[in-house]
Amino acid sequence: MAKTCPSCGYNQIGPFVDNCPICAEPVRNVRSDAPGGFRLGSLPPVLRWVLGGALVAVLGVAGCCGLGMWRLGTAFQEAQKEAMKEMERAQAAAEADRRARTVVVGAADLLREFGKDPAAADRKYAGKYLEISGVVERGGRGRHDAPFVVLTGGDEKAKLKVECFFDGADKKAEARIRRLDKGQSITVRGEYDGQVSNVQLRECVLAQ
């Protein structure tokens, strides 16, 4: 069995040789290598340094990739949180704007104003968010299949009425609208949208 030089790593030294034929290092007391198997110590020092450097480089790259993925995931979570906060701020700002523009008026009073002076009434309510209490005359679906409800001030024979369009109503809201009965008193909130044949409100919601 051959011996390995502890200095240069040369491993083809005969069992009865006293000095390494490469570097002259004494190998008299060096034990012969066991047959088979692989020992890192049997590699030349230069090769061991190369392999060690390669291992460090691989571990470094893996660590950088892992750190990069962690930072990417953290950044994504922070972006989601910021988007949610921005949405909440936008909703709060829109709600504050609606409250500032809200005018509470009965359907009878509103229709009386439009019957008396339509132009003056239109100027008064332009850009306003109305909260109207009135009596259901009928319901149905308008353009873009949006549900609507027609309100009166209590006089079914009156020619002028209020049309409330529930644009973007979800299934729960539509179910509430379908359950409304003729003659039922309700309160509706929505954006004033001018007068065509009747006074119109858009983006309406039923008050709780």
C-alpha positions in Angstrom: 0.0 0.0 0.0 1.3 3.4 -1.0 2.0 6.2 1.5 1.1 9.9 1.0 3.5 12.8 1.7 2.2 15.0 4.4 3.9 18.0 2.8 3.2 18.0 -0.9 0.4 15.4 -1.0 2.2 13.0 -3.4 0.5 9.6 -2.8 2.5 7.1 -4.8 5.3 6.6 -2.3 6.2 2.9 -1.7 5.8 1.5 1.8 9.5 1.1 2.3 10.6 4.5 1.0 11.9 6.9 3.8 11.7 10.2 1.9 9.2 11.7 -0.6 10.7 11.6 -4.1 9.1 14.9 -4.9 9.9 17.2 -1.9 12.3 14.9 0.2 10.0 15.2 3.2 10.7 12.3 5.6 7.9 9.7 5.3 9.4 6.9 7.3 6.7 7.1 10.1 3.9 7.9 7.7 1.3 5.2 7.7 0.3 3.6 4.4 -3.1 4.6 2.9 -5.9 2.1 3.2 -7.0 0.8 -0.1 -10.1 2.4 -1.7 -12.0 5.5 -0.5 -11.2 9.1 -0.9 -9.6 11.5 1.7 -9.5 15.2 1.3 -6.1 15.2 2.9 -4.8 13.1 0.1 -5.3 16.0 -2.3 -2.4 18.4 -3.0 -2.6 21.7 -0.9 -3.1 23.9 -4.0 -6.1 21.7 -5.1 -7.5 21.8 -1.5 -7.3 25.6 -1.6 -9.1 25.7 -5.0 -11.8 23.4 -3.8 -12.2 25.4 -0.6 -12.5 28.7 -2.5 -15.1 27.2 -4.8 -17.2 26.0 -1.9 -17.0 29.4 -0.3 -18.1 31.1 -3.5 -21.0 28.7 -4.0 -22.2 29.3 -0.4 -21.9 33.0 -0.9 -23.9 33.0 -4.1 -26.6 30.9 -2.4 -26.7 33.2 0.5 -27.0 36.3 -1.7 -29.9 34.6 -3.7 -31.7 33.7 -0.5 -31.2 37.2 0.9 -32.4 38.7 -2.4 -35.6 36.5 -2.4 -36.3 37.4 1.2 -35.9 41.1 0.4 -38.1 40.8 -2.7 -40.8 39.1 -0.6 -40.6 41.7 2.1 -40.8 44.5 -0.5 -43.8 42.9 -2.1 -45.6 42.7 1.3 -44.8 46.3 2.1 -46.1 47.3 -1.3 -49.4 45.5 -0.6 -49.7 47.1 2.8 -49.1 50.6 1.2 -51.6 49.9 -1.5 -54.2 48.9 1.1 -53.5 52.1 3.1 -53.7 54.2 -0.1 -57.1 52.6 -0.9 -58.4 53.2 2.6 -57.2 56.9 2.4 -58.9 57.3 -1.0 -62.2 55.8 0.4 -62.0 58.0 3.4 -61.4 61.1 1.3 -64.3 60.1 -1.0 -66.6 59.6 2.0 -65.6 63.0 3.5 -66.2 64.6 0.1 -69.7 63.1 -0.1 -70.5 64.2 3.4 -69.5 67.7 2.6 -71.7 67.8 -0.5 -74.7 66.0 1.1 -78.1 67.7 1.0 -81.0 66.1 2.9 -84.3 66.9 1.2 -87.7 65.2 0.9 -88.9 64.1 -2.5 -92.0 66.3 -2.2 -89.9 69.4 -1.5 -87.4 68.6 -4.2 -90.1 68.1 -6.9 -91.8 71.3 -5.8 -88.6 73.2 -6.4 -88.1 71.7 -9.9 -91.8 72.3 -10.7 -91.6 76.0 -9.8 -88.2 76.9 -11.3 -86.3 74.0 -12.9 -83.2 76.1 -13.8 -82.8 77.5 -10.3 -83.3 74.1 -8.8 -80.7 72.6 -11.2 -78.1 75.2 -10.2 -78.9 74.6 -6.5 -78.3 70.9 -6.6 -75.6 70.6 -9.2 -72.6 68.7 -7.8 -74.5 67.7 -4.7 -75.0 64.3 -3.1 -78.6 64.0 -2.2 -80.3 62.1 0.6 -84.0 61.9 -0.5 -86.9 60.4 1.4 -89.9 59.5 -0.8 -92.5 56.9 -1.7 -91.9 54.0 -4.1 -94.0 54.2 -7.2 -92.2 51.4 -9.2 -88.9 49.7 -9.9 -87.2 48.2 -12.9 -83.9 48.2 -14.9 -82.5 51.0 -17.0 -79.5 51.5 -19.3 -76.6 49.0 -18.7 -79.1 46.9 -16.9 -78.8 49.0 -13.7 -81.8 48.7 -11.3 -83.8 51.8 -10.6 -86.6 53.0 -8.4 -89.0 55.8 -9.1 -90.0 58.0 -6.1 -92.8 60.4 -5.6 -93.5 62.9 -3.0 -96.7 61.0 -2.1 -98.8 62.1 -5.0 -99.0 59.3 -7.6 -100.7 61.7 -10.1 -97.8 64.2 -10.1 -96.0 64.3 -13.5 -92.6 65.1 -12.1 -90.9 62.3 -10.2 -87.4 61.2 -9.0 -85.6 58.4 -10.8 -82.9 56.7 -8.7 -80.4 54.5 -10.6 -78.4 52.0 -8.5 -75.3 51.7 -10.8 -72.9 49.1 -9.6 -75.3 47.6 -7.1 -74.1 44.2 -5.8 -76.4 41.1 -5.4 -77.3 41.9 -1.8 -78.3 45.5 -2.8 -80.3 44.2 -5.8 -82.1 41.8 -3.6 -83.2 44.7 -1.3 -84.3 46.7 -4.2 -86.4 43.9 -5.6 -88.2 43.5 -2.2 -89.4 47.1 -2.2 -93.1 47.5 -2.4 -95.2 50.1 -4.1 -96.2 52.8 -1.6 -93.3 52.0 0.7 -91.4 55.0 2.2 -87.7 54.8 1.7 -84.6 56.9 1.9 -82.1 56.9 -1.1 -78.7 58.5 -1.3 -77.1 59.4 -4.7 -75.4 61.8 -7.0 -77.7 64.5 -8.6 -77.5 63.9 -12.3 -79.8 66.6 -13.7 -83.3 66.5 -15.0 -84.5 64.9 -18.2 -88.2 64.1 -18.0 -87.7 63.4 -14.2 -85.1 64.4 -11.7 -82.3 61.8 -11.8 -79.9 60.4 -9.3 -77.0 58.1 -10.1 -74.8 55.8 -8.1 -77.6 55.4 -5.6 -77.7 53.3 -2.4 -80.5 52.5 -0.1 -80.2 54.0 3.4 -80.0 51.4 6.1 
